[in-house]
Amino acid sequence: MTQLSNIFKFFFIITLVSCSATKKANKSFEAGEYSDAIYQYEKALKPDNPESNFQLAEAYRKSNRIQEAEPYYLAAIDAGIEDESAYYYYAVALKANDDTKRANKVLNDYLKKGQNDAVVALAERELNNLNKLPEIETRVNHFRVKNLEAINTEFAEYSPFYSAGKLYFTSNRHGGKIYKGTGTPFTDIYVVSTRGANVDLATLEELSPIINEPNVNLGSISMSKDGNTVVFAKGNSGKSSGANEVNLYFTRYRNGKWQTPRPLSINGQDTWDSTPALSPDGKTLFFSSNREGGFGGLDIYTASLNRRGRWVDVRNMGENVNTPGNEIFPYVGGTGKLYFSSDGWPGFGGLDIFEATRESGQMKLENLGSPINSNADDFGLFLFNPSRGFFTSNRKGGKGDDDIYTFVNDDPELRIVNYWLSGTTLTHDENDELVPLSNTKVVLRDMEDNIVDEKFTQVDGKYRFRVFSEESYNLVAEKEEYFTTRIDFSTVGKSADKATLEKMVTNIEFEVDLPLDKIVVDKPIVLNNIYYDLDKADIKPEAASELDKLVVLMKDNPSINIELSSHTDVRSSHEYNMNLSQRRAQSAVNYIASQGIESRRMVAKGYGETILIIKNAKTEEQHQVNRRTEFKVTKYNKKFAQDHAEDYDESDRFFDDVEDSQ
């Protein structure tokens, strides 16, 4: 009896230890300390317990070790796990372990019985991706890749950025304190001199401690063209509060040293904002975020630099780029193409690198294929010329964790055509001469009025946009106290024939100037071609076409009220002309109101023959000059215009050379 009692005590103690370990594991998991959670779950693991196996698998997945999660997802499923996401992630783990056949079967079997709509949608998408894999595998490319052995170690080296003969990258190569989220040391940013892929290791050094904060994970880095301004990701201190938060920071190089970094105002609240990439002109920032309102997981966003040096207008890049999975590590080089990594589009497993190209207003995605991509994580591409660059992978055969690789594109047909649209914002001076208008916002919109890009002109009034082949645009220029100008532009029918090009890179330039007129209250402006039938006030089709321009002007300038007036010649009685002109003016106002402009912003006024441009008119042409329709601004709400301008915060100024408009 005593022996039996001891056996019960033994199992009771084992059960208490197991429960205690599970509680600790759950606590670590909730804190984002997945490495500790893995150790504790393994101590408490019961082969027939679905929850503990599932949590262990999830801890492996969230610490970026999904290959190791495979047997635990299977054990959870075999033990009857109720959480249907186990089936989806089990298939993802099988794919990451290059077992696509079993992954396909798992998804097909699950879809026959799945009840969770969200998981079913993910499984259907992943099954569709798997079915497209044979096409990706057989696609021909001309890439050659090579491990950059001179720089890689058994630790992680990733996210390369090349500028002015220096290669910047992130690594935990010096060991030190362990970050409990991944079980690896905290990361720092390093720099080394290199000519292309020829690294001079003697020059390797960490960036300033003011950037590389101790015991804090540093992430990707991007840099302005002159190398004096840097934006980078920083976070994951490992502390219980904010352990999952990553934010974007920027700093400048002044007087031989980096200044204290400051967070960007576009960071979300308690979100993961990381993998920044500046466009070549430094005016657009691409980054990845899990903020609310996305498509699921991590999405790629853009932000624009306004004339006062602040990042504004954060926009999700939409479903043509983002998926319910993760899109991360965006990059836009001199070719104008967007590169990014994703586990949501059809690929080999893990993260694959994709190329996004605009064609005829649509975004076309292409998996770069093998050998750039593998069933491991492939990410962080950077081009140092159109056919050569770097990327990161944790594929088999590397030197340790993440490694940096170089690649060459030997495609003999590689031809890159860059289309540019440039011009000057102009206005009339006191001598009625056209002169540059500075500090003007110029917006490039597609024909559905979506913003493609925007700039703020400097003292010379110059702007420049990258445009794309076979697309139509609206150019919109706006500035306080000036009428907004809108001009159509198209590249349709103007594309270069790549078969005739001999150079690898060809630049095609288009030029469109944008004149803006000063808003002057009570100054009459004649509308062209507003004609009426004899003794009638009906709006004719050709008149409607001209009034549509005024509709656009009213929409583009919500801060103005107008008087729309009609004038006659002198060839009828005063009473008749006054009545006719009033009916015509009111008819024009009614038409504009029917197009969505608030009636309260307009007044109709008939002047008859009381305000003649040509007195004593004799010819029909002279009478026609007097028979006109005009509008004038009766009220300009300057405060309304100012209230809709961007806020300005000196502490968040990104570039010193962006001038504040006065």
CORWO-V725874 format. One record per residue. RES is the residue in one letter. SS is DSSP state (A for helix, B for strand, O for the rest). OMEGA is omega in radians with two decimals (NA if undefined). D_CENTER is the distance of its C-alpha to the mean C-alpha in Angstrom with 2 decimals. Layout:
res->[RES	RES]
ss->[SS	SS]
omega->[OMEGA	OMEGA]
d_center->[D_CENTER	D_CENTER]
//
This chain:
res->[M	T	Q	L	S	N	I	F	K	F	F	F	I	I	T	L	V	S	C	S	A	T	K	K	A	N	K	S	F	E	A	G	E	Y	S	D	A	I	Y	Q	Y	E	K	A	L	K	P	D	N	P	E	S	N	F	Q	L	A	E	A	Y	R	K	S	N	R	I	Q	E	A	E	P	Y	Y	L	A	A	I	D	A	G	I	E	D	E	S	A	Y	Y	Y	Y	A	V	A	L	K	A	N	D	D	T	K	R	A	N	K	V	L	N	D	Y	L	K	K	G	Q	N	D	A	V	V	A	L	A	E	R	E	L	N	N	L	N	K	L	P	E	I	E	T	R	V	N	H	F	R	V	K	N	L	E	A	I	N	T	E	F	A	E	Y	S	P	F	Y	S	A	G	K	L	Y	F	T	S	N	R	H	G	G	K	I	Y	K	G	T	G	T	P	F	T	D	I	Y	V	V	S	T	R	G	A	N	V	D	L	A	T	L	E	E	L	S	P	I	I	N	E	P	N	V	N	L	G	S	I	S	M	S	K	D	G	N	T	V	V	F	A	K	G	N	S	G	K	S	S	G	A	N	E	V	N	L	Y	F	T	R	Y	R	N	G	K	W	Q	T	P	R	P	L	S	I	N	G	Q	D	T	W	D	S	T	P	A	L	S	P	D	G	K	T	L	F	F	S	S	N	R	E	G	G	F	G	G	L	D	I	Y	T	A	S	L	N	R	R	G	R	W	V	D	V	R	N	M	G	E	N	V	N	T	P	G	N	E	I	F	P	Y	V	G	G	T	G	K	L	Y	F	S	S	D	G	W	P	G	F	G	G	L	D	I	F	E	A	T	R	E	S	G	Q	M	K	L	E	N	L	G	S	P	I	N	S	N	A	D	D	F	G	L	F	L	F	N	P	S	R	G	F	F	T	S	N	R	K	G	G	K	G	D	D	D	I	Y	T	F	V	N	D	D	P	E	L	R	I	V	N	Y	W	L	S	G	T	T	L	T	H	D	E	N	D	E	L	V	P	L	S	N	T	K	V	V	L	R	D	M	E	D	N	I	V	D	E	K	F	T	Q	V	D	G	K	Y	R	F	R	V	F	S	E	E	S	Y	N	L	V	A	E	K	E	E	Y	F	T	T	R	I	D	F	S	T	V	G	K	S	A	D	K	A	T	L	E	K	M	V	T	N	I	E	F	E	V	D	L	P	L	D	K	I	V	V	D	K	P	I	V	L	N	N	I	Y	Y	D	L	D	K	A	D	I	K	P	E	A	A	S	E	L	D	K	L	V	V	L	M	K	D	N	P	S	I	N	I	E	L	S	S	H	T	D	V	R	S	S	H	E	Y	N	M	N	L	S	Q	R	R	A	Q	S	A	V	N	Y	I	A	S	Q	G	I	E	S	R	R	M	V	A	K	G	Y	G	E	T	I	L	I	I	K	N	A	K	T	E	E	Q	H	Q	V	N	R	R	T	E	F	K	V	T	K	Y	N	K	K	F	A	Q	D	H	A	E	D	Y	D	E	S	D	R	F	F	D	D	V	E	D	S	Q]
ss->[O	A	A	A	A	A	A	A	A	A	A	A	A	A	A	A	A	A	A	A	A	A	A	A	A	A	A	A	A	A	O	O	O	A	A	A	A	A	A	A	A	A	A	A	O	O	O	O	O	A	A	A	A	A	A	A	A	A	A	A	A	A	O	O	O	A	A	A	A	A	A	A	A	A	A	A	A	A	O	O	O	O	O	O	A	A	A	A	A	A	A	A	A	A	A	A	O	O	O	A	A	A	A	A	A	A	A	A	A	A	A	O	O	O	O	O	A	A	A	A	A	A	A	A	A	A	A	A	A	A	A	A	A	A	A	A	A	A	O	O	O	O	B	B	B	B	B	O	O	O	O	O	O	O	O	O	B	B	B	B	B	B	B	O	O	B	B	B	B	B	B	O	O	O	O	O	O	B	B	O	O	O	O	B	B	O	O	B	B	B	B	B	B	B	B	O	O	B	B	B	B	B	B	B	B	B	O	O	O	O	O	O	O	O	O	O	B	B	B	B	B	B	B	O	O	O	O	O	B	B	B	B	B	B	B	O	O	O	O	O	O	O	O	O	O	B	B	B	B	B	B	B	B	B	O	O	B	B	O	O	O	B	B	O	O	O	O	O	O	O	O	B	B	B	B	B	B	B	O	O	O	O	O	B	B	B	B	B	B	O	O	O	O	O	O	O	O	O	B	B	B	B	B	B	B	O	O	O	O	O	B	B	B	B	B	B	O	O	O	O	O	O	O	O	O	O	B	B	B	B	B	B	O	O	O	O	O	B	B	B	B	B	O	O	O	O	O	O	O	O	O	B	B	B	B	B	B	B	B	O	O	B	B	B	B	B	B	O	O	O	O	O	O	O	O	O	O	B	B	B	B	B	B	B	B	O	O	B	B	B	B	B	B	O	O	O	O	O	O	O	O	O	B	B	B	B	B	B	B	O	O	O	O	O	O	B	B	B	B	B	B	B	B	B	B	B	B	B	O	O	O	O	O	B	B	B	O	O	O	O	B	B	B	B	B	B	O	O	O	O	B	B	B	B	B	B	O	O	O	O	O	B	B	B	B	B	B	O	O	O	O	B	B	B	B	B	B	B	O	O	O	B	O	O	B	B	B	B	B	B	O	O	O	O	O	O	O	A	A	A	O	O	O	O	B	B	B	B	B	B	B	O	O	B	B	O	O	B	O	O	O	O	O	O	B	B	B	O	O	O	O	O	O	O	O	O	O	O	O	O	A	A	A	A	A	A	A	A	A	A	A	A	A	A	A	A	O	O	O	B	B	B	B	B	B	B	B	O	O	O	O	O	O	A	A	A	A	A	A	A	A	A	A	A	A	A	A	A	A	A	A	A	A	A	O	O	O	O	A	A	A	B	B	B	B	B	B	B	O	O	O	O	O	O	O	O	O	O	O	A	A	A	A	A	A	A	O	O	B	B	B	B	B	B	B	B	O	A	A	A	A	A	A	O	O	O	O	O	O	A	A	A	O	O	O	O	O	O	O	O	O	O]
omega->[3.12	-3.13	3.12	3.11	3.11	3.12	3.11	3.12	-3.11	-3.13	3.10	3.12	3.12	-3.14	3.11	3.13	-3.13	3.13	3.13	3.13	3.14	3.11	3.11	-3.14	3.13	3.12	3.11	-3.14	-3.12	3.13	-3.11	3.14	-2.96	3.12	3.08	-3.13	3.12	-3.14	-3.09	3.08	-3.14	3.09	-3.04	-2.97	2.99	-3.05	-3.07	-3.14	-3.06	-3.06	-3.10	3.08	3.14	3.14	3.10	3.10	3.13	3.11	3.07	-3.12	-3.08	3.04	3.07	3.12	-3.02	3.09	-3.13	-3.12	-3.01	-3.07	-3.10	3.00	3.13	3.13	3.12	3.13	-3.14	-3.14	3.04	3.14	3.14	-3.12	-3.04	3.12	3.11	3.14	-3.14	-3.09	3.03	3.10	3.11	3.12	3.09	3.12	3.11	3.09	3.04	3.09	-3.04	-3.14	3.11	3.11	3.12	-3.13	3.14	-3.12	3.12	3.13	-3.13	-3.06	3.08	-3.05	-3.07	-3.13	-3.10	-3.04	-3.11	3.13	3.10	3.12	3.10	-3.12	3.12	3.13	-3.12	3.08	3.08	3.10	3.13	-3.14	3.12	-3.07	3.13	3.11	3.14	-3.10	-3.09	-3.13	-3.08	2.98	-3.05	-3.13	2.93	-3.12	-3.14	3.07	3.11	-2.96	-3.09	-3.03	-3.04	3.12	3.06	3.11	-3.11	2.94	-3.05	3.06	-3.13	3.04	-3.04	3.12	3.00	3.07	3.13	3.10	3.08	3.10	-3.12	-3.08	2.98	-3.00	-3.11	3.05	-3.13	-3.07	-3.08	3.02	-2.99	3.11	-3.08	-3.08	3.12	-3.13	3.06	-3.05	3.04	3.10	-3.10	3.07	3.13	3.08	-3.13	2.97	-3.02	-3.14	3.14	-2.99	3.03	-3.04	3.14	-3.11	-3.07	3.10	3.02	3.02	-3.09	3.08	3.11	3.04	-3.13	-3.12	-3.11	3.06	3.03	3.14	3.00	-3.11	-3.07	3.14	2.98	-2.93	3.05	-3.05	-3.13	3.09	-3.05	3.12	-3.07	2.96	-3.06	3.13	3.14	3.09	3.10	3.11	-3.11	3.10	-3.04	3.11	3.11	-3.07	-3.11	-3.06	3.04	-3.10	3.09	3.14	3.01	3.08	3.12	3.12	-3.11	3.07	3.05	3.12	3.09	3.12	3.13	-3.11	3.08	3.13	3.05	-3.10	-3.10	3.08	3.09	3.12	3.14	-3.13	3.08	3.13	-2.97	-3.13	-3.12	3.06	3.09	3.01	-3.10	3.13	3.09	-3.05	3.09	3.10	3.02	3.10	-3.14	-3.08	3.03	-3.13	-3.11	3.10	-3.14	-3.09	-3.13	-3.12	3.11	3.10	3.06	-3.14	2.99	3.00	-3.11	3.10	-3.12	-3.03	-3.13	3.03	3.13	3.05	-3.09	2.99	3.10	-3.09	2.99	-3.07	2.96	-3.00	3.05	3.09	-3.00	-3.10	3.00	3.07	-3.08	3.00	-2.88	3.12	3.07	3.08	3.04	3.14	-3.09	-3.14	-3.11	3.13	3.07	3.02	3.09	3.10	-3.08	2.95	-3.11	3.08	-3.12	-3.10	-3.03	-3.05	-3.06	3.08	3.00	3.12	-3.13	3.06	3.13	-3.12	3.06	3.06	3.12	3.09	-3.14	3.09	3.13	-3.12	3.07	3.01	-3.07	3.03	3.07	0.23	3.08	-3.10	-3.13	3.09	3.05	3.09	3.10	-2.95	3.00	-3.14	3.06	3.10	3.00	2.79	-2.99	-3.08	-3.09	3.12	-3.13	2.91	-3.09	3.07	3.01	-3.12	3.07	3.13	3.10	-3.08	-3.14	3.14	3.05	3.08	3.02	3.11	2.97	3.08	3.08	3.04	-3.09	-3.13	-3.12	-3.13	-3.11	3.10	-3.11	3.10	3.08	3.09	-3.09	3.05	-3.11	3.12	-3.08	2.97	-2.99	2.98	-3.14	3.07	-3.07	3.09	-3.12	3.05	3.09	-3.13	3.14	3.09	-3.06	3.05	-3.13	3.10	3.10	-3.08	3.03	-3.11	3.02	-3.03	3.02	3.07	3.02	3.13	3.04	3.13	3.06	-3.13	2.99	-3.07	3.11	-3.05	-3.09	3.11	-3.04	2.98	3.09	3.12	2.87	3.06	-2.99	-3.03	3.03	3.10	3.08	-3.02	2.83	2.98	-3.10	3.11	-3.09	3.14	3.11	3.09	3.07	3.01	3.06	3.11	3.12	-3.11	3.08	3.05	-3.11	3.00	-3.12	-3.13	-3.10	-3.09	3.10	3.04	-3.05	-3.11	-3.12	-3.06	3.14	-3.13	3.09	-3.11	3.09	3.10	3.09	-3.04	2.97	-3.10	3.08	3.06	-3.05	3.11	3.08	3.12	3.10	3.04	3.12	-3.12	3.09	3.05	-3.11	3.08	-3.07	3.02	-3.10	2.94	3.03	-3.09	3.13	3.02	-3.10	3.07	3.14	3.13	-3.14	3.13	3.11	-3.11	-3.14	3.07	3.11	3.12	3.13	3.11	3.08	3.09	3.10	3.06	3.12	3.14	3.14	3.10	-3.12	-3.10	-3.07	-3.10	-3.10	2.90	-3.08	2.87	3.07	-3.01	3.09	-3.09	3.11	2.96	-3.01	-2.95	2.97	-3.10	-3.14	-3.11	3.14	-3.11	3.13	-3.14	-3.12	-3.11	3.11	3.12	-3.14	3.12	-3.14	3.11	3.11	3.12	3.13	3.12	-3.13	3.11	3.14	3.13	3.01	3.11	-3.11	-3.11	-3.10	3.13	-3.06	3.03	3.08	-3.09	3.05	-3.09	-3.12	3.13	-3.03	3.13	-3.11	3.02	3.11	3.08	-3.12	3.12	-3.10	-3.09	3.10	3.12	3.12	3.08	-3.13	3.09	3.13	3.11	-2.99	3.00	-3.10	2.90	3.04	3.10	3.11	-3.13	3.04	-3.10	-3.08	3.13	3.09	3.14	-3.13	-3.14	-3.13	3.05	-3.11	3.01	-3.11	3.14	-3.06	-3.09	-3.09	-3.12	-3.01	3.12	3.10	-3.02	3.03	-2.99	3.07	-3.14	3.13	NA]
d_center->[72.19	71.03	69.22	67.44	66.48	64.99	62.91	61.52	60.80	58.97	56.66	56.19	55.15	52.76	51.22	50.83	49.20	46.82	45.89	45.42	43.16	41.09	40.70	39.60	37.16	35.66	35.39	33.64	31.26	30.34	29.79	27.36	30.15	29.96	32.10	34.92	34.50	35.01	38.22	39.52	38.74	40.51	43.53	43.72	42.81	45.10	44.76	45.50	43.23	40.09	38.22	38.80	37.79	34.61	33.68	34.47	32.26	29.37	29.94	29.75	26.52	24.81	26.09	24.44	27.86	27.67	30.19	32.76	32.04	33.45	37.14	36.48	34.43	37.37	39.90	38.21	38.28	41.90	42.86	41.60	38.28	37.28	33.52	32.33	29.10	31.53	31.99	28.31	27.72	31.05	29.89	26.66	28.97	31.34	28.64	27.60	31.34	31.49	33.59	31.79	35.07	35.69	32.09	32.56	35.87	34.62	31.92	34.44	37.04	34.73	33.60	37.30	37.70	34.35	34.37	31.08	28.78	25.55	26.88	28.32	24.98	23.51	26.70	26.66	23.16	24.21	27.48	25.84	23.76	27.07	28.77	26.34	26.91	30.06	28.24	25.68	28.61	30.57	27.90	29.15	27.24	28.58	26.89	29.13	28.09	30.04	29.96	29.74	32.88	33.67	30.84	30.54	32.73	33.57	30.84	27.05	25.42	21.73	18.37	19.94	18.83	21.25	22.18	25.54	27.62	26.32	24.51	22.73	22.32	22.59	25.87	28.52	31.27	33.56	33.99	35.01	34.33	32.83	29.69	30.89	27.61	27.91	31.43	30.37	30.61	28.02	25.65	25.61	23.97	26.34	26.79	29.23	30.40	29.99	30.53	28.05	29.16	32.40	32.05	34.54	34.87	37.28	34.44	32.35	31.66	29.52	27.45	29.12	30.05	28.29	25.02	26.50	27.76	30.52	30.04	26.33	23.73	21.62	18.43	16.21	16.51	14.88	16.94	17.38	19.36	22.60	22.22	23.10	19.93	18.26	15.44	16.10	16.15	19.47	21.15	23.38	26.66	28.54	30.15	30.77	28.70	24.96	25.28	22.10	19.97	17.66	16.15	14.52	17.24	18.03	21.39	23.22	26.15	29.19	32.87	32.55	30.58	27.26	27.06	26.54	22.86	21.34	18.56	15.52	15.88	12.45	13.84	14.75	18.43	19.76	16.43	15.12	12.27	12.31	11.60	10.10	9.73	10.50	10.52	14.27	15.02	13.58	12.08	8.29	7.15	4.81	6.56	8.16	10.12	12.99	13.18	15.03	13.87	11.86	13.38	15.30	15.25	12.06	8.68	5.28	3.23	2.77	6.55	9.28	12.68	15.49	19.04	20.28	18.09	16.05	12.37	11.89	10.12	7.62	5.99	5.70	4.79	8.54	11.61	11.49	9.23	9.99	13.70	16.24	16.24	14.01	10.90	10.76	11.19	8.41	10.15	10.42	14.10	16.58	16.63	13.40	12.60	9.69	11.50	10.90	13.54	14.42	17.65	16.94	17.29	20.78	21.71	24.62	23.99	21.96	18.63	18.46	16.40	14.87	14.26	12.18	13.88	13.95	17.57	19.23	16.22	15.32	12.98	15.53	15.14	17.84	19.01	20.30	23.50	26.26	26.98	23.37	22.88	25.51	26.26	25.14	21.72	20.21	17.06	15.85	16.42	17.01	18.80	21.50	22.59	21.70	23.98	24.05	21.97	21.66	20.26	21.36	23.45	25.96	27.93	31.71	33.61	31.57	33.18	32.09	28.86	25.55	26.48	24.85	25.63	25.80	25.48	26.78	26.06	29.57	28.78	31.39	29.57	26.27	25.52	22.33	22.23	19.93	20.17	19.93	20.70	22.27	24.85	26.32	26.39	30.13	32.75	36.56	38.62	42.12	43.62	41.32	39.68	35.97	34.36	30.78	29.02	26.91	24.17	22.97	19.57	18.65	16.07	15.42	15.43	16.12	19.48	18.32	17.23	13.48	11.68	10.55	10.71	13.10	15.55	18.60	21.74	24.10	27.92	28.23	26.07	24.09	20.61	18.92	16.09	15.29	16.34	17.06	20.40	22.11	19.81	20.90	19.27	20.32	20.35	20.78	22.27	23.19	25.17	27.53	31.05	30.07	29.66	26.18	26.28	24.65	25.26	24.52	23.51	23.39	23.26	25.16	28.24	27.24	25.69	27.43	29.59	28.38	31.86	33.43	31.25	32.83	30.24	27.30	24.97	25.67	24.11	24.85	24.77	25.06	26.12	26.14	27.49	26.75	29.89	29.78	33.03	34.09	34.69	38.47	40.08	43.03	42.48	43.14	40.78	42.31	40.54	41.52	43.17	43.82	47.14	49.27	52.24	55.63	56.30	53.07	49.83	47.78	44.31	44.55	41.59	41.35	41.42	38.68	36.45	37.05	36.63	33.21	32.12	33.40	31.51	28.21	29.42	30.26	26.89	25.10	27.62	28.18	30.17	33.12	36.22	38.38	41.89	42.24	45.70	47.99	50.94	53.95	56.65	60.25	61.90	62.39	63.64	61.74	61.48	60.28	57.59	56.33	56.09	54.43	51.83	50.98	50.53	48.31	46.13	45.83	45.01	42.10	40.80	41.19	39.17	36.27	36.45	36.35	32.92	31.46	32.46	34.37	38.06	38.57	36.58	39.12	42.88	45.03	47.93	50.66	52.61	54.98	56.66	56.69	54.06	54.86	53.09	56.15	59.43	62.41	60.19	62.40	60.33	57.97	55.09	55.93	56.15	52.72	51.24	52.71	51.47	47.83	44.99	43.18	40.73	40.46	38.34	40.54	38.13	35.01	33.45	32.14	31.47	29.26	27.22	27.09	26.13	22.98	22.04	19.60	21.41	22.35	22.96	24.58	23.94	20.15	20.38	18.08	19.81	23.53	23.63	21.63	24.53	25.15	26.27	29.64]
//
